[in-house]
Amino acid sequence: MLRAYKYRIYPTDEQKVLFAKTFGCCRFVYNWALNLKITAYKERKEMLGNVYLTNLMKSELKVEHEWLSEVNSQSLQRSLDRLKLLQKRLSRKQKGSANRNKARIRVARLQEHIANSRKDSLHKITHALTHDSQVRTICMEDLNVKGMQRNHHLAQAVGDASFGMFLTLLEYKCSWYGVNLIKIDRFAPSSKTCGKCGHVYKGLNLSERSWTCPECGTHHDRDFNVACNIKEFGLKALPTERGKVKPVDCPLVDDRPRVLKSNGRKKQEKRGGIGISEAAKSLV
């Protein structure tokens, strides 16, 4: 007679963070490898082996995405092994047979689960930005998503991030909740502009994640500097009388319909907290 035991663990906060990172990295590597295998077979009728994908992950993927090194490499390797196992099982089934159809359904269900998880995450992020927070103006860059996906080094990362879906969700939710969405031109030099002195460094390469301004000597983290420049470019595009952004230039969070307010905001109002509308009016 077989007896089964079930255990429940209670991880610490640090362990919870590590688990979340591990699960996310495994999902990212799995999608990356799946996209490479599908692309190679469609374009060149080539079957990529597990050894090739492993070496490519170590030599290129981890270099482009340093955060993959924060988790155990064995977990990432198991993601590739799992993909290889599922596809091997599918390829061994006789075409047209019931077993092949079952294997195909297993792979499709796994891919659907990943897609649904990604969509759920995007909905939560866009809802938090437009509804639960006090943000009234969102500035973002109008990225050429299709052009970025033509680069095989960026295609998997761009596809996994779902930039196009994120923009679609953000646009209609901003319209629902009265939030200004400003998109700056995709050709604006947000990466090459120094956020301190405004100098445009034309020699910046895509591989450089940090750089120093040759004019003022300020050292910039590439991503943080881009975010600051996008904010500045976007706020300058706001229609204002004296060329400066005032607190009352944009729709206020408390001026939205009450049915659209979050539970946290309603509780704060019941406690007698001062809303943004009153604070803004006091500044006029």
PyRosetta script that sets phi, psi and omega in degrees:
from pyrosetta import init, pose_from_sequence

init()
pose = pose_from_sequence("MLRAYKYRIYPTDEQKVLFAKTFGCCRFVYNWALNLKITAYKERKEMLGNVYLTNLMKSELKVEHEWLSEVNSQSLQRSLDRLKLLQKRLSRKQKGSANRNKARIRVARLQEHIANSRKDSLHKITHALTHDSQVRTICMEDLNVKGMQRNHHLAQAVGDASFGMFLTLLEYKCSWYGVNLIKIDRFAPSSKTCGKCGHVYKGLNLSERSWTCPECGTHHDRDFNVACNIKEFGLKALPTERGKVKPVDCPLVDDRPRVLKSNGRKKQEKRGGIGISEAAKSLV")
pose.set_psi(1, 130.0)
pose.set_omega(1, -179.8)
pose.set_phi(2, -92.2)
pose.set_psi(2, 139.5)
pose.set_omega(2, 179.9)
pose.set_phi(3, -124.3)
pose.set_psi(3, 134.2)
pose.set_omega(3, -177.5)
pose.set_phi(4, -109.5)
pose.set_psi(4, 145.0)
pose.set_omega(4, 177.8)
pose.set_phi(5, -122.1)
pose.set_psi(5, 136.4)
pose.set_omega(5, 176.8)
pose.set_phi(6, -114.6)
pose.set_psi(6, 135.7)
pose.set_omega(6, -179.0)
pose.set_phi(7, -124.7)
pose.set_psi(7, 146.3)
pose.set_omega(7, 175.8)
pose.set_phi(8, -122.1)
pose.set_psi(8, 129.7)
pose.set_omega(8, -179.1)
pose.set_phi(9, -103.5)
pose.set_psi(9, 151.6)
pose.set_omega(9, 177.9)
pose.set_phi(10, -121.3)
pose.set_psi(10, 87.6)
pose.set_omega(10, -175.7)
pose.set_phi(11, -71.4)
pose.set_psi(11, 156.3)
pose.set_omega(11, 174.1)
pose.set_phi(12, -75.6)
pose.set_psi(12, 174.5)
pose.set_omega(12, 179.6)
pose.set_phi(13, -62.3)
pose.set_psi(13, -39.0)
pose.set_omega(13, 178.3)
pose.set_phi(14, -65.5)
pose.set_psi(14, -40.4)
pose.set_omega(14, 178.8)
pose.set_phi(15, -67.9)
pose.set_psi(15, -35.2)
pose.set_omega(15, 176.9)
pose.set_phi(16, -62.5)
pose.set_psi(16, -41.5)
pose.set_omega(16, 177.7)
pose.set_phi(17, -63.2)
pose.set_psi(17, -42.9)
pose.set_omega(17, 179.5)
pose.set_phi(18, -64.3)
pose.set_psi(18, -41.0)
pose.set_omega(18, 177.8)
pose.set_phi(19, -62.2)
pose.set_psi(19, -44.8)
pose.set_omega(19, -179.8)
pose.set_phi(20, -62.6)
pose.set_psi(20, -41.9)
pose.set_omega(20, 177.6)
pose.set_phi(21, -63.4)
pose.set_psi(21, -42.6)
pose.set_omega(21, -178.5)
pose.set_phi(22, -63.1)
pose.set_psi(22, -46.6)
pose.set_omega(22, 179.9)
pose.set_phi(23, -62.6)
pose.set_psi(23, -42.4)
pose.set_omega(23, -179.7)
pose.set_phi(24, -65.9)
pose.set_psi(24, -42.1)
pose.set_omega(24, 179.1)
pose.set_phi(25, -66.0)
pose.set_psi(25, -39.6)
pose.set_omega(25, 178.9)
pose.set_phi(26, -63.3)
pose.set_psi(26, -42.5)
pose.set_omega(26, 178.5)
pose.set_phi(27, -64.4)
pose.set_psi(27, -39.2)
pose.set_omega(27, 179.5)
pose.set_phi(28, -64.2)
pose.set_psi(28, -45.9)
pose.set_omega(28, -179.4)
pose.set_phi(29, -65.7)
pose.set_psi(29, -39.2)
pose.set_omega(29, 179.2)
pose.set_phi(30, -61.0)
pose.set_psi(30, -48.2)
pose.set_omega(30, 179.7)
pose.set_phi(31, -64.3)
pose.set_psi(31, -38.6)
pose.set_omega(31, 178.8)
pose.set_phi(32, -61.7)
pose.set_psi(32, -46.9)
pose.set_omega(32, -179.4)
pose.set_phi(33, -67.8)
pose.set_psi(33, -39.4)
pose.set_omega(33, 179.5)
pose.set_phi(34, -62.4)
pose.set_psi(34, -41.7)
pose.set_omega(34, 179.6)
pose.set_phi(35, -64.9)
pose.set_psi(35, -40.3)
pose.set_omega(35, 178.4)
pose.set_phi(36, -64.2)
pose.set_psi(36, -42.9)
pose.set_omega(36, -178.8)
pose.set_phi(37, -65.4)
pose.set_psi(37, -42.1)
pose.set_omega(37, -179.7)
pose.set_phi(38, -66.6)
pose.set_psi(38, -44.0)
pose.set_omega(38, -179.8)
pose.set_phi(39, -63.9)
pose.set_psi(39, -43.3)
pose.set_omega(39, -179.1)
pose.set_phi(40, -63.8)
pose.set_psi(40, -37.9)
pose.set_omega(40, -178.8)
pose.set_phi(41, -74.3)
pose.set_psi(41, -39.0)
pose.set_omega(41, -179.0)
pose.set_phi(42, -69.0)
pose.set_psi(42, -41.0)
pose.set_omega(42, -174.3)
pose.set_phi(43, -86.4)
pose.set_psi(43, -39.2)
pose.set_omega(43, -173.7)
pose.set_phi(44, -123.1)
pose.set_psi(44, 2.7)
pose.set_omega(44, -176.0)
pose.set_phi(45, 53.8)
pose.set_psi(45, 39.2)
pose.set_omega(45, -176.4)
pose.set_phi(46, -110.6)
pose.set_psi(46, 137.4)
pose.set_omega(46, 177.9)
pose.set_phi(47, -100.4)
pose.set_psi(47, 114.9)
pose.set_omega(47, -179.9)
pose.set_phi(48, -83.0)
pose.set_psi(48, 129.7)
pose.set_omega(48, -178.9)
pose.set_phi(49, -84.9)
pose.set_psi(49, 166.7)
pose.set_omega(49, -178.2)
pose.set_phi(50, -68.0)
pose.set_psi(50, -35.1)
pose.set_omega(50, 179.7)
pose.set_phi(51, -65.4)
pose.set_psi(51, -42.3)
pose.set_omega(51, 179.0)
pose.set_phi(52, -62.8)
pose.set_psi(52, -44.1)
pose.set_omega(52, -179.8)
pose.set_phi(53, -65.7)
pose.set_psi(53, -37.4)
pose.set_omega(53, 178.9)
pose.set_phi(54, -64.4)
pose.set_psi(54, -46.3)
pose.set_omega(54, 178.7)
pose.set_phi(55, -64.3)
pose.set_psi(55, -38.5)
pose.set_omega(55, 178.9)
pose.set_phi(56, -66.6)
pose.set_psi(56, -37.2)
pose.set_omega(56, 177.8)
pose.set_phi(57, -63.6)
pose.set_psi(57, -39.5)
pose.set_omega(57, -178.3)
pose.set_phi(58, -74.3)
pose.set_psi(58, -37.9)
pose.set_omega(58, -172.7)
pose.set_phi(59, -86.5)
pose.set_psi(59, -31.1)
pose.set_omega(59, -174.4)
pose.set_phi(60, -119.2)
pose.set_psi(60, -50.4)
pose.set_omega(60, -172.5)
pose.set_phi(61, -64.5)
pose.set_psi(61, -44.0)
pose.set_omega(61, -179.1)
pose.set_phi(62, -71.0)
pose.set_psi(62, -25.1)
pose.set_omega(62, 177.3)
pose.set_phi(63, -73.0)
pose.set_psi(63, -41.4)
pose.set_omega(63, -180.0)
pose.set_phi(64, -72.7)
pose.set_psi(64, -32.6)
pose.set_omega(64, -177.4)
pose.set_phi(65, -124.6)
pose.set_psi(65, 90.8)
pose.set_omega(65, -174.9)
pose.set_phi(66, -66.4)
pose.set_psi(66, -23.5)
pose.set_omega(66, -178.4)
pose.set_phi(67, -68.0)
pose.set_psi(67, -14.2)
pose.set_omega(67, 176.0)
pose.set_phi(68, -67.7)
pose.set_psi(68, -23.0)
pose.set_omega(68, -179.7)
pose.set_phi(69, -78.7)
pose.set_psi(69, -5.6)
pose.set_omega(69, -178.8)
pose.set_phi(70, -78.4)
pose.set_psi(70, -14.1)
pose.set_omega(70, -178.9)
pose.set_phi(71, -114.0)
pose.set_psi(71, 169.8)
pose.set_omega(71, -179.2)
pose.set_phi(72, -64.9)
pose.set_psi(72, 127.9)
pose.set_omega(72, -178.6)
pose.set_phi(73, -65.3)
pose.set_psi(73, -24.0)
pose.set_omega(73, 178.8)
pose.set_phi(74, -66.4)
pose.set_psi(74, -31.8)
pose.set_omega(74, 177.5)
pose.set_phi(75, -66.0)
pose.set_psi(75, -40.9)
pose.set_omega(75, 177.6)
pose.set_phi(76, -66.8)
pose.set_psi(76, -37.0)
pose.set_omega(76, 179.0)
pose.set_phi(77, -65.1)
pose.set_psi(77, -36.9)
pose.set_omega(77, 179.4)
pose.set_phi(78, -66.7)
pose.set_psi(78, -29.8)
pose.set_omega(78, 176.5)
pose.set_phi(79, -64.2)
pose.set_psi(79, -41.8)
pose.set_omega(79, 176.2)
pose.set_phi(80, -66.6)
pose.set_psi(80, -39.4)
pose.set_omega(80, 179.6)
pose.set_phi(81, -64.8)
pose.set_psi(81, -38.4)
pose.set_omega(81, 179.7)
pose.set_phi(82, -65.3)
pose.set_psi(82, -43.0)
pose.set_omega(82, 177.6)
pose.set_phi(83, -62.0)
pose.set_psi(83, -43.5)
pose.set_omega(83, 179.3)
pose.set_phi(84, -61.9)
pose.set_psi(84, -41.3)
pose.set_omega(84, -178.2)
pose.set_phi(85, -65.3)
pose.set_psi(85, -44.9)
pose.set_omega(85, -179.4)
pose.set_phi(86, -64.3)
pose.set_psi(86, -42.1)
pose.set_omega(86, -179.5)
pose.set_phi(87, -72.1)
pose.set_psi(87, -32.0)
pose.set_omega(87, 176.5)
pose.set_phi(88, -66.7)
pose.set_psi(88, -42.3)
pose.set_omega(88, 177.7)
pose.set_phi(89, -62.3)
pose.set_psi(89, -39.1)
pose.set_omega(89, 179.4)
pose.set_phi(90, -67.3)
pose.set_psi(90, -41.4)
pose.set_omega(90, -177.3)
pose.set_phi(91, -69.6)
pose.set_psi(91, -25.3)
pose.set_omega(91, -178.3)
pose.set_phi(92, -82.0)
pose.set_psi(92, -13.4)
pose.set_omega(92, 179.4)
pose.set_phi(93, -77.0)
pose.set_psi(93, 143.5)
pose.set_omega(93, 179.8)
pose.set_phi(94, -69.8)
pose.set_psi(94, 133.4)
pose.set_omega(94, -178.8)
pose.set_phi(95, -60.9)
pose.set_psi(95, 132.1)
pose.set_omega(95, -179.4)
pose.set_phi(96, 88.1)
pose.set_psi(96, -5.9)
pose.set_omega(96, -178.1)
pose.set_phi(97, -83.2)
pose.set_psi(97, 163.8)
pose.set_omega(97, 179.6)
pose.set_phi(98, -70.0)
pose.set_psi(98, -35.4)
pose.set_omega(98, -179.7)
pose.set_phi(99, -66.9)
pose.set_psi(99, -37.1)
pose.set_omega(99, 177.6)
pose.set_phi(100, -65.8)
pose.set_psi(100, -38.1)
pose.set_omega(100, 178.2)
pose.set_phi(101, -65.4)
pose.set_psi(101, -37.8)
pose.set_omega(101, 177.0)
pose.set_phi(102, -64.5)
pose.set_psi(102, -42.2)
pose.set_omega(102, 179.1)
pose.set_phi(103, -65.9)
pose.set_psi(103, -39.0)
pose.set_omega(103, 178.0)
pose.set_phi(104, -63.7)
pose.set_psi(104, -38.2)
pose.set_omega(104, 179.6)
pose.set_phi(105, -66.7)
pose.set_psi(105, -37.4)
pose.set_omega(105, 178.4)
pose.set_phi(106, -62.3)
pose.set_psi(106, -44.3)
pose.set_omega(106, 178.7)
pose.set_phi(107, -65.3)
pose.set_psi(107, -41.8)
pose.set_omega(107, -179.6)
pose.set_phi(108, -64.9)
pose.set_psi(108, -38.6)
pose.set_omega(108, 179.4)
pose.set_phi(109, -65.7)
pose.set_psi(109, -39.4)
pose.set_omega(109, 178.3)
pose.set_phi(110, -64.6)
pose.set_psi(110, -42.9)
pose.set_omega(110, 178.3)
pose.set_phi(111, -66.1)
pose.set_psi(111, -36.9)
pose.set_omega(111, 177.5)
pose.set_phi(112, -66.5)
pose.set_psi(112, -39.0)
pose.set_omega(112, 178.2)
pose.set_phi(113, -62.1)
pose.set_psi(113, -41.4)
pose.set_omega(113, 178.3)
pose.set_phi(114, -65.0)
pose.set_psi(114, -42.4)
pose.set_omega(114, 179.7)
pose.set_phi(115, -64.8)
pose.set_psi(115, -41.1)
pose.set_omega(115, 179.6)
pose.set_phi(116, -67.3)
pose.set_psi(116, -37.2)
pose.set_omega(116, 177.5)
pose.set_phi(117, -64.5)
pose.set_psi(117, -40.5)
pose.set_omega(117, 178.7)
pose.set_phi(118, -65.0)
pose.set_psi(118, -44.1)
pose.set_omega(118, -179.5)
pose.set_phi(119, -65.3)
pose.set_psi(119, -39.5)
pose.set_omega(119, 178.0)
pose.set_phi(120, -62.1)
pose.set_psi(120, -41.7)
pose.set_omega(120, 178.9)
pose.set_phi(121, -63.6)
pose.set_psi(121, -41.8)
pose.set_omega(121, 179.4)
pose.set_phi(122, -65.3)
pose.set_psi(122, -38.9)
pose.set_omega(122, 177.4)
pose.set_phi(123, -62.7)
pose.set_psi(123, -42.0)
pose.set_omega(123, -179.7)
pose.set_phi(124, -66.3)
pose.set_psi(124, -41.0)
pose.set_omega(124, -179.1)
pose.set_phi(125, -66.4)
pose.set_psi(125, -48.0)
pose.set_omega(125, -178.1)
pose.set_phi(126, -67.6)
pose.set_psi(126, -33.8)
pose.set_omega(126, 177.1)
pose.set_phi(127, -67.0)
pose.set_psi(127, -41.3)
pose.set_omega(127, 179.2)
pose.set_phi(128, -65.1)
pose.set_psi(128, -36.7)
pose.set_omega(128, -179.1)
pose.set_phi(129, -69.9)
pose.set_psi(129, -38.8)
pose.set_omega(129, -171.4)
pose.set_phi(130, -99.9)
pose.set_psi(130, -16.8)
pose.set_omega(130, -171.3)
pose.set_phi(131, -123.4)
pose.set_psi(131, -49.2)
pose.set_omega(131, -173.8)
pose.set_phi(132, -84.5)
pose.set_psi(132, -19.5)
pose.set_omega(132, -177.5)
pose.set_phi(133, -98.2)
pose.set_psi(133, 175.8)
pose.set_omega(133, 179.7)
pose.set_phi(134, -96.8)
pose.set_psi(134, 17.8)
pose.set_omega(134, -178.6)
pose.set_phi(135, -72.7)
pose.set_psi(135, 131.5)
pose.set_omega(135, 178.9)
pose.set_phi(136, -113.1)
pose.set_psi(136, -19.2)
pose.set_omega(136, 179.3)
pose.set_phi(137, -138.0)
pose.set_psi(137, 127.7)
pose.set_omega(137, 178.7)
pose.set_phi(138, -117.5)
pose.set_psi(138, 126.5)
pose.set_omega(138, 178.6)
pose.set_phi(139, -109.9)
pose.set_psi(139, 133.5)
pose.set_omega(139, 178.5)
pose.set_phi(140, -148.3)
pose.set_psi(140, 162.5)
pose.set_omega(140, -177.7)
pose.set_phi(141, -92.0)
pose.set_psi(141, 137.0)
pose.set_omega(141, 178.0)
pose.set_phi(142, -80.8)
pose.set_psi(142, 88.0)
pose.set_omega(142, -174.7)
pose.set_phi(143, -78.5)
pose.set_psi(143, 147.3)
pose.set_omega(143, 174.3)
pose.set_phi(144, -87.3)
pose.set_psi(144, 83.3)
pose.set_omega(144, -172.7)
pose.set_phi(145, -64.0)
pose.set_psi(145, -43.5)
pose.set_omega(145, -179.2)
pose.set_phi(146, -63.1)
pose.set_psi(146, -39.8)
pose.set_omega(146, 177.6)
pose.set_phi(147, -66.2)
pose.set_psi(147, -38.0)
pose.set_omega(147, 178.6)
pose.set_phi(148, -66.9)
pose.set_psi(148, -32.7)
pose.set_omega(148, -179.2)
pose.set_phi(149, -74.5)
pose.set_psi(149, -14.2)
pose.set_omega(149, 175.7)
pose.set_phi(150, -75.3)
pose.set_psi(150, -19.5)
pose.set_omega(150, 175.9)
pose.set_phi(151, -83.4)
pose.set_psi(151, 114.4)
pose.set_omega(151, -174.1)
pose.set_phi(152, -67.0)
pose.set_psi(152, -16.9)
pose.set_omega(152, 176.3)
pose.set_phi(153, -78.0)
pose.set_psi(153, -25.2)
pose.set_omega(153, -177.1)
pose.set_phi(154, -109.2)
pose.set_psi(154, -13.6)
pose.set_omega(154, -170.9)
pose.set_phi(155, -58.7)
pose.set_psi(155, -46.5)
pose.set_omega(155, -177.2)
pose.set_phi(156, -66.1)
pose.set_psi(156, -43.4)
pose.set_omega(156, -179.1)
pose.set_phi(157, -65.5)
pose.set_psi(157, -41.0)
pose.set_omega(157, 179.5)
pose.set_phi(158, -67.2)
pose.set_psi(158, -43.2)
pose.set_omega(158, 178.6)
pose.set_phi(159, -64.6)
pose.set_psi(159, -38.6)
pose.set_omega(159, -179.5)
pose.set_phi(160, -69.8)
pose.set_psi(160, -31.7)
pose.set_omega(160, 178.8)
pose.set_phi(161, -78.6)
pose.set_psi(161, -19.5)
pose.set_omega(161, 177.7)
pose.set_phi(162, 54.6)
pose.set_psi(162, 57.3)
pose.set_omega(162, -179.3)
pose.set_phi(163, -61.1)
pose.set_psi(163, -40.6)
pose.set_omega(163, -178.3)
pose.set_phi(164, -63.2)
pose.set_psi(164, -45.8)
pose.set_omega(164, 178.5)
pose.set_phi(165, -65.5)
pose.set_psi(165, -38.6)
pose.set_omega(165, 178.7)
pose.set_phi(166, -60.4)
pose.set_psi(166, -43.4)
pose.set_omega(166, -179.7)
pose.set_phi(167, -65.9)
pose.set_psi(167, -41.2)
pose.set_omega(167, 179.6)
pose.set_phi(168, -61.4)
pose.set_psi(168, -47.3)
pose.set_omega(168, 179.7)
pose.set_phi(169, -64.0)
pose.set_psi(169, -40.9)
pose.set_omega(169, -177.5)
pose.set_phi(170, -67.0)
pose.set_psi(170, -36.8)
pose.set_omega(170, -177.9)
pose.set_phi(171, -64.1)
pose.set_psi(171, -49.2)
pose.set_omega(171, -176.1)
pose.set_phi(172, -76.7)
pose.set_psi(172, -25.7)
pose.set_omega(172, 177.0)
pose.set_phi(173, -75.1)
pose.set_psi(173, -33.4)
pose.set_omega(173, 173.3)
pose.set_phi(174, -63.7)
pose.set_psi(174, -38.1)
pose.set_omega(174, 177.9)
pose.set_phi(175, -67.0)
pose.set_psi(175, -38.5)
pose.set_omega(175, 179.4)
pose.set_phi(176, -64.2)
pose.set_psi(176, -46.1)
pose.set_omega(176, -168.8)
pose.set_phi(177, -101.7)
pose.set_psi(177, 10.4)
pose.set_omega(177, 174.3)
pose.set_phi(178, 71.4)
pose.set_psi(178, 36.1)
pose.set_omega(178, 179.4)
pose.set_phi(179, -105.9)
pose.set_psi(179, 134.6)
pose.set_omega(179, 177.3)
pose.set_phi(180, -74.4)
pose.set_psi(180, 129.1)
pose.set_omega(180, 175.2)
pose.set_phi(181, -115.0)
pose.set_psi(181, 115.6)
pose.set_omega(181, -178.1)
pose.set_phi(182, -113.5)
pose.set_psi(182, 123.3)
pose.set_omega(182, 177.9)
pose.set_phi(183, -109.1)
pose.set_psi(183, 121.4)
pose.set_omega(183, 178.2)
pose.set_phi(184, -85.5)
pose.set_psi(184, 160.3)
pose.set_omega(184, -176.7)
pose.set_phi(185, -62.6)
pose.set_psi(185, 140.8)
pose.set_omega(185, -177.7)
pose.set_phi(186, -66.7)
pose.set_psi(186, -19.0)
pose.set_omega(186, 179.9)
pose.set_phi(187, -94.5)
pose.set_psi(187, 4.2)
pose.set_omega(187, 177.0)
pose.set_phi(188, -67.6)
pose.set_psi(188, 136.4)
pose.set_omega(188, -175.7)
pose.set_phi(189, -77.0)
pose.set_psi(189, 62.0)
pose.set_omega(189, -177.2)
pose.set_phi(190, -69.8)
pose.set_psi(190, -31.8)
pose.set_omega(190, -179.6)
pose.set_phi(191, -79.6)
pose.set_psi(191, -34.7)
pose.set_omega(191, -172.0)
pose.set_phi(192, -94.2)
pose.set_psi(192, -4.3)
pose.set_omega(192, -178.3)
pose.set_phi(193, -90.8)
pose.set_psi(193, 130.1)
pose.set_omega(193, 176.2)
pose.set_phi(194, -72.3)
pose.set_psi(194, 125.0)
pose.set_omega(194, -177.7)
pose.set_phi(195, -70.9)
pose.set_psi(195, -10.1)
pose.set_omega(195, -178.2)
pose.set_phi(196, -99.8)
pose.set_psi(196, -50.5)
pose.set_omega(196, -176.0)
pose.set_phi(197, -107.1)
pose.set_psi(197, -13.1)
pose.set_omega(197, 178.6)
pose.set_phi(198, 86.9)
pose.set_psi(198, 5.1)
pose.set_omega(198, 179.3)
pose.set_phi(199, -69.6)
pose.set_psi(199, 138.2)
pose.set_omega(199, 178.2)
pose.set_phi(200, -97.5)
pose.set_psi(200, 112.7)
pose.set_omega(200, -178.6)
pose.set_phi(201, -92.1)
pose.set_psi(201, 98.0)
pose.set_omega(201, -174.5)
pose.set_phi(202, -74.6)
pose.set_psi(202, -13.9)
pose.set_omega(202, -178.8)
pose.set_phi(203, -88.3)
pose.set_psi(203, 9.7)
pose.set_omega(203, -178.2)
pose.set_phi(204, -72.9)
pose.set_psi(204, 129.7)
pose.set_omega(204, 178.9)
pose.set_phi(205, -98.5)
pose.set_psi(205, 159.6)
pose.set_omega(205, -179.2)
pose.set_phi(206, -65.0)
pose.set_psi(206, -30.2)
pose.set_omega(206, -177.4)
pose.set_phi(207, -76.5)
pose.set_psi(207, -14.2)
pose.set_omega(207, -178.5)
pose.set_phi(208, -83.3)
pose.set_psi(208, 112.9)
pose.set_omega(208, -179.5)
pose.set_phi(209, -90.4)
pose.set_psi(209, -10.7)
pose.set_omega(209, 174.3)
pose.set_phi(210, -147.3)
pose.set_psi(210, 151.2)
pose.set_omega(210, -177.8)
pose.set_phi(211, -155.5)
pose.set_psi(211, 162.4)
pose.set_omega(211, -178.9)
pose.set_phi(212, -115.9)
pose.set_psi(212, 130.0)
pose.set_omega(212, -178.6)
pose.set_phi(213, -67.0)
pose.set_psi(213, 126.2)
pose.set_omega(213, 180.0)
pose.set_phi(214, -71.4)
pose.set_psi(214, -14.4)
pose.set_omega(214, -178.3)
pose.set_phi(215, -89.7)
pose.set_psi(215, -54.2)
pose.set_omega(215, -175.7)
pose.set_phi(216, -105.1)
pose.set_psi(216, -9.7)
pose.set_omega(216, 177.4)
pose.set_phi(217, 79.0)
pose.set_psi(217, 11.4)
pose.set_omega(217, 179.3)
pose.set_phi(218, -75.5)
pose.set_psi(218, 132.3)
pose.set_omega(218, 178.1)
pose.set_phi(219, -90.4)
pose.set_psi(219, 128.7)
pose.set_omega(219, -174.9)
pose.set_phi(220, -117.8)
pose.set_psi(220, 138.2)
pose.set_omega(220, 161.9)
pose.set_phi(221, -81.5)
pose.set_psi(221, 127.6)
pose.set_omega(221, -169.7)
pose.set_phi(222, -57.6)
pose.set_psi(222, -49.3)
pose.set_omega(222, -175.7)
pose.set_phi(223, -67.0)
pose.set_psi(223, -42.7)
pose.set_omega(223, -179.5)
pose.set_phi(224, -66.4)
pose.set_psi(224, -39.4)
pose.set_omega(224, 179.1)
pose.set_phi(225, -65.6)
pose.set_psi(225, -38.9)
pose.set_omega(225, 178.1)
pose.set_phi(226, -62.9)
pose.set_psi(226, -44.0)
pose.set_omega(226, -179.2)
pose.set_phi(227, -61.6)
pose.set_psi(227, -41.9)
pose.set_omega(227, 178.7)
pose.set_phi(228, -64.7)
pose.set_psi(228, -41.2)
pose.set_omega(228, -179.8)
pose.set_phi(229, -68.1)
pose.set_psi(229, -38.9)
pose.set_omega(229, 177.8)
pose.set_phi(230, -62.4)
pose.set_psi(230, -40.2)
pose.set_omega(230, 177.1)
pose.set_phi(231, -61.9)
pose.set_psi(231, -46.2)
pose.set_omega(231, -179.1)
pose.set_phi(232, -65.3)
pose.set_psi(232, -44.6)
pose.set_omega(232, 179.3)
pose.set_phi(233, -61.4)
pose.set_psi(233, -40.7)
pose.set_omega(233, -177.8)
pose.set_phi(234, -69.6)
pose.set_psi(234, -43.2)
pose.set_omega(234, -179.3)
pose.set_phi(235, -66.4)
pose.set_psi(235, -30.6)
pose.set_omega(235, 177.3)
pose.set_phi(236, -67.9)
pose.set_psi(236, -22.3)
pose.set_omega(236, -179.4)
pose.set_phi(237, -84.0)
pose.set_psi(237, -7.4)
pose.set_omega(237, 178.7)
pose.set_phi(238, -69.4)
pose.set_psi(238, 139.7)
pose.set_omega(238, 177.9)
pose.set_phi(239, -75.7)
pose.set_psi(239, 113.5)
pose.set_omega(239, 177.9)
pose.set_phi(240, -133.2)
pose.set_psi(240, 157.5)
pose.set_omega(240, -176.0)
pose.set_phi(241, -74.3)
pose.set_psi(241, -45.7)
pose.set_omega(241, -174.3)
pose.set_phi(242, -107.7)
pose.set_psi(242, 14.9)
pose.set_omega(242, 176.9)
pose.set_phi(243, 81.9)
pose.set_psi(243, 6.6)
pose.set_omega(243, 178.2)
pose.set_phi(244, -123.8)
pose.set_psi(244, 151.2)
pose.set_omega(244, -178.7)
pose.set_phi(245, -85.1)
pose.set_psi(245, 123.1)
pose.set_omega(245, 178.0)
pose.set_phi(246, -103.6)
pose.set_psi(246, 160.0)
pose.set_omega(246, -179.4)
pose.set_phi(247, -62.3)
pose.set_psi(247, -19.7)
pose.set_omega(247, -176.4)
pose.set_phi(248, -105.3)
pose.set_psi(248, 11.2)
pose.set_omega(248, -179.3)
pose.set_phi(249, -73.3)
pose.set_psi(249, -27.7)
pose.set_omega(249, -174.1)
pose.set_phi(250, -112.2)
pose.set_psi(250, 160.1)
pose.set_omega(250, 176.0)
pose.set_phi(251, -58.3)
pose.set_psi(251, 137.5)
pose.set_omega(251, -178.4)
pose.set_phi(252, -89.4)
pose.set_psi(252, 149.7)
pose.set_omega(252, -178.4)
pose.set_phi(253, -61.1)
pose.set_psi(253, -41.9)
pose.set_omega(253, -177.4)
pose.set_phi(254, -75.4)
pose.set_psi(254, -9.3)
pose.set_omega(254, 177.3)
pose.set_phi(255, -87.1)
pose.set_psi(255, -2.5)
pose.set_omega(255, 178.6)
pose.set_phi(256, -75.2)
pose.set_psi(256, 162.4)
pose.set_omega(256, 176.6)
pose.set_phi(257, -57.9)
pose.set_psi(257, 144.6)
pose.set_omega(257, -175.4)
pose.set_phi(258, -64.9)
pose.set_psi(258, -28.8)
pose.set_omega(258, -178.6)
pose.set_phi(259, -68.3)
pose.set_psi(259, -16.4)
pose.set_omega(259, -178.1)
pose.set_phi(260, -96.5)
pose.set_psi(260, -0.6)
pose.set_omega(260, -178.5)
pose.set_phi(261, -80.0)
pose.set_psi(261, 147.2)
pose.set_omega(261, 179.9)
pose.set_phi(262, -73.0)
pose.set_psi(262, 163.0)
pose.set_omega(262, 178.8)
pose.set_phi(263, -63.3)
pose.set_psi(263, -36.0)
pose.set_omega(263, 179.3)
pose.set_phi(264, -63.1)
pose.set_psi(264, -40.9)
pose.set_omega(264, 178.8)
pose.set_phi(265, -66.4)
pose.set_psi(265, -39.6)
pose.set_omega(265, 179.8)
pose.set_phi(266, -64.3)
pose.set_psi(266, -40.9)
pose.set_omega(266, 178.9)
pose.set_phi(267, -64.5)
pose.set_psi(267, -38.6)
pose.set_omega(267, 179.7)
pose.set_phi(268, -65.2)
pose.set_psi(268, -38.3)
pose.set_omega(268, 178.8)
pose.set_phi(269, -67.9)
pose.set_psi(269, -36.9)
pose.set_omega(269, 179.0)
pose.set_phi(270, -66.0)
pose.set_psi(270, -31.8)
pose.set_omega(270, 179.4)
pose.set_phi(271, -77.1)
pose.set_psi(271, -5.3)
pose.set_omega(271, 177.4)
pose.set_phi(272, 90.2)
pose.set_psi(272, 18.8)
pose.set_omega(272, 179.9)
pose.set_phi(273, -68.3)
pose.set_psi(273, 151.3)
pose.set_omega(273, 179.4)
pose.set_phi(274, -79.5)
pose.set_psi(274, 125.3)
pose.set_omega(274, 179.8)
pose.set_phi(275, -79.1)
pose.set_psi(275, 169.9)
pose.set_omega(275, -179.6)
pose.set_phi(276, -67.5)
pose.set_psi(276, -32.1)
pose.set_omega(276, -178.9)
pose.set_phi(277, -60.4)
pose.set_psi(277, -44.8)
pose.set_omega(277, -179.1)
pose.set_phi(278, -66.4)
pose.set_psi(278, -41.5)
pose.set_omega(278, -179.7)
pose.set_phi(279, -64.5)
pose.set_psi(279, -38.7)
pose.set_omega(279, -179.0)
pose.set_phi(280, -69.3)
pose.set_psi(280, -38.4)
pose.set_omega(280, -179.3)
pose.set_phi(281, -65.9)
pose.set_psi(281, -31.4)
pose.set_omega(281, -179.9)
pose.set_phi(282, -69.7)
pose.set_psi(282, -17.1)
pose.set_omega(282, -180.0)
pose.set_phi(283, -88.2)
pose.set_psi(283, -17.4)
pose.set_omega(283, -176.5)
pose.set_phi(284, -75.1)
pose.dump_pdb("model.pdb")
